C-alpha cells in the first residue's frame, strides 16, 4: 500500500468521485458533435478543401470549443 491509500479511508476509495451528468449536457454535446461533423462535410464536399484539411479544421474547432467550456467551468467553479 502506498501512503495515499493509507491516509484515505476505505469508504472513500471504494466510491468513484464522479458527478452525475445532466441530460441537457449530453444533448448539448451531441448537438455540437453533429454540428462539427456537418462542418467537416461542408468543408470537404462543398468547399472542396480536401479531406485532411477538413478534418483538421473540424478538430481545431472542436478543441477550441472544449477550451471555452473548460474556461467557463473553471470561472464558475472559482466563484462558488
Short mmCIF file of the C-alpha atoms (twelve columns), coordinates in Angstrom:
data_MODEL
# 
_entry.id   MODEL 
# 
loop_
_atom_site.group_PDB 
_atom_site.id 
_atom_site.type_symbol 
_atom_site.label_atom_id 
_atom_site.label_alt_id 
_atom_site.label_comp_id 
_atom_site.label_asym_id 
_atom_site.label_seq_id 
_atom_site.Cartn_x 
_atom_site.Cartn_y 
_atom_site.Cartn_z 
_atom_site.pdbx_PDB_model_num 
ATOM 1  C CA . UNK A 1  0.000   0.000  0.000   1 
ATOM 2  C CA . UNK A 2  1.155   3.480  -0.731  1 
ATOM 3  C CA . UNK A 3  0.949   6.393  1.636   1 
ATOM 4  C CA . UNK A 4  -2.060  7.834  -0.213  1 
ATOM 5  C CA . UNK A 5  -4.053  4.652  0.224   1 
ATOM 6  C CA . UNK A 6  -3.322  4.527  3.948   1 
ATOM 7  C CA . UNK A 7  -4.475  8.104  4.556   1 
ATOM 8  C CA . UNK A 8  -7.746  7.890  2.600   1 
ATOM 9  C CA . UNK A 9  -10.456 5.929  4.419   1 
ATOM 10 C CA . UNK A 10 -11.621 2.724  2.721   1 
ATOM 11 C CA . UNK A 11 -15.130 4.078  2.142   1 
ATOM 12 C CA . UNK A 12 -13.808 6.979  0.034   1 
ATOM 13 C CA . UNK A 13 -11.580 4.668  -2.013  1 
ATOM 14 C CA . UNK A 14 -14.488 2.430  -2.998  1 
ATOM 15 C CA . UNK A 15 -16.744 5.249  -4.249  1 
ATOM 16 C CA . UNK A 16 -15.868 6.852  -7.575  1 
ATOM 17 C CA . UNK A 17 -15.576 10.631 -7.488  1 
ATOM 18 C CA . UNK A 18 -17.917 11.324 -10.398 1 
ATOM 19 C CA . UNK A 19 -20.847 13.674 -10.508 1 
ATOM 20 C CA . UNK A 20 -23.996 12.818 -12.424 1 
ATOM 21 C CA . UNK A 21 -24.190 14.386 -15.884 1 
ATOM 22 C CA . UNK A 22 -27.399 16.189 -16.733 1 
ATOM 23 C CA . UNK A 23 -29.451 15.305 -19.782 1 
ATOM 24 C CA . UNK A 24 -29.041 18.839 -21.112 1 
ATOM 25 C CA . UNK A 25 -25.253 18.434 -21.090 1 
ATOM 26 C CA . UNK A 26 -25.428 15.158 -23.006 1 
ATOM 27 C CA . UNK A 27 -27.820 16.686 -25.555 1 
ATOM 28 C CA . UNK A 28 -25.593 19.762 -25.946 1 
ATOM 29 C CA . UNK A 29 -22.510 17.611 -26.585 1 
ATOM 30 C CA . UNK A 30 -24.436 15.507 -29.112 1 
ATOM 31 C CA . UNK A 31 -25.614 18.638 -30.943 1 
ATOM 32 C CA . UNK A 32 -22.077 20.031 -31.021 1 
ATOM 33 C CA . UNK A 33 -20.805 16.699 -32.364 1 
ATOM 34 C CA . UNK A 34 -23.367 16.734 -35.168 1 
ATOM 35 C CA . UNK A 35 -22.531 20.355 -35.985 1 
ATOM 36 C CA . UNK A 36 -18.800 19.574 -36.095 1 
ATOM 37 C CA . UNK A 37 -19.466 16.646 -38.426 1 
ATOM 38 C CA . UNK A 38 -21.570 18.947 -40.599 1 
ATOM 39 C CA . UNK A 39 -18.740 21.497 -40.589 1 
ATOM 40 C CA . UNK A 40 -16.360 18.761 -41.736 1 
ATOM 41 C CA . UNK A 41 -18.710 17.692 -44.548 1 
ATOM 42 C CA . UNK A 42 -19.285 21.298 -45.610 1 
ATOM 43 C CA . UNK A 43 -15.555 21.955 -45.909 1 
ATOM 44 C CA . UNK A 44 -14.843 18.678 -47.647 1 
ATOM 45 C CA . UNK A 45 -17.751 18.373 -50.061 1 
ATOM 46 C CA . UNK A 46 -18.963 21.941 -50.635 1 
ATOM 47 C CA . UNK A 47 -15.777 23.975 -50.365 1 
ATOM 48 C CA . UNK A 48 -13.639 21.161 -51.839 1 
ATOM 49 C CA . UNK A 49 -10.861 21.757 -49.273 1 
ATOM 50 C CA . UNK A 50 -9.541  18.239 -49.151 1 
ATOM 51 C CA . UNK A 51 -10.116 15.522 -46.602 1 
ATOM 52 C CA . UNK A 52 -7.176  16.237 -44.282 1 
ATOM 53 C CA . UNK A 53 -7.779  19.993 -44.262 1 
ATOM 54 C CA . UNK A 54 -11.450 19.464 -43.400 1 
ATOM 55 C CA . UNK A 55 -10.611 17.023 -40.601 1 
ATOM 56 C CA . UNK A 56 -8.079  19.468 -39.194 1 
ATOM 57 C CA . UNK A 57 -10.489 22.362 -39.341 1 
ATOM 58 C CA . UNK A 58 -13.269 20.408 -37.616 1 
ATOM 59 C CA . UNK A 59 -10.863 19.075 -34.980 1 
ATOM 60 C CA . UNK A 60 -9.470  22.551 -34.332 1 
ATOM 61 C CA . UNK A 61 -12.965 23.931 -33.921 1 
ATOM 62 C CA . UNK A 62 -13.824 21.102 -31.519 1 
ATOM 63 C CA . UNK A 63 -10.715 21.710 -29.412 1 
ATOM 64 C CA . UNK A 64 -11.450 25.443 -29.324 1 
ATOM 65 C CA . UNK A 65 -14.979 24.710 -28.077 1 
ATOM 66 C CA . UNK A 66 -13.599 22.371 -25.408 1 
ATOM 67 C CA . UNK A 67 -11.195 25.110 -24.315 1 
ATOM 68 C CA . UNK A 68 -14.092 27.565 -23.982 1 
ATOM 69 C CA . UNK A 69 -16.068 25.008 -21.940 1 
ATOM 70 C CA . UNK A 70 -13.058 24.444 -19.655 1 
ATOM 71 C CA . UNK A 71 -12.534 28.171 -19.098 1 
ATOM 72 C CA . UNK A 72 -16.210 28.800 -18.372 1 
ATOM 73 C CA . UNK A 73 -16.297 25.816 -15.999 1 
ATOM 74 C CA . UNK A 74 -13.229 26.983 -14.083 1 
ATOM 75 C CA . UNK A 75 -14.606 30.521 -13.758 1 
ATOM 76 C CA . UNK A 76 -17.957 29.186 -12.497 1 
ATOM 77 C CA . UNK A 77 -16.224 26.865 -10.021 1 
ATOM 78 C CA . UNK A 78 -13.975 29.621 -8.667  1 
ATOM 79 C CA . UNK A 79 -16.993 31.814 -7.886  1 
ATOM 80 C CA . UNK A 80 -18.571 29.207 -5.597  1 
# 
